Amino acid sequence: MPILTKGIAVEVGYRHMFVESLSTKLFLGAYRHQYKIQSSITDGDVLEHKDSATKPYVGATLGYSVSKQAELLLKYTYYKVSKNNVSELLAGIKVHF
């Protein structure tokens, strides 16, 4: 069963422009998270487990500029969070104002 955490992250990265419209970014960060699990068993007792920790994460982003104000993104992030190994793949549009 996955453990769903909540928390805050800090990230640093290095962005490299291959050509004017294509870029990559490598990043690493720290994720301060916490979770609480409550389970009821047959006789009505409630079991509870809480944990919090700070764990590292890493990832990479590929960006393609479609205009001066818009960029298409493909981002992969890997988190090592307590009992879970979580991988995230994100596709999106970044708009500059």
ABEGO torsion letter per residue (X at the ends): XBBBBBEBBBBBBBBBBABAABBBBBBBBBBBBBBBBBBBBAAGBBBBBBBBBBBBBBBBBBBBBABAABBBBBBBBBBBBEABBBBBBBBBBBBBX
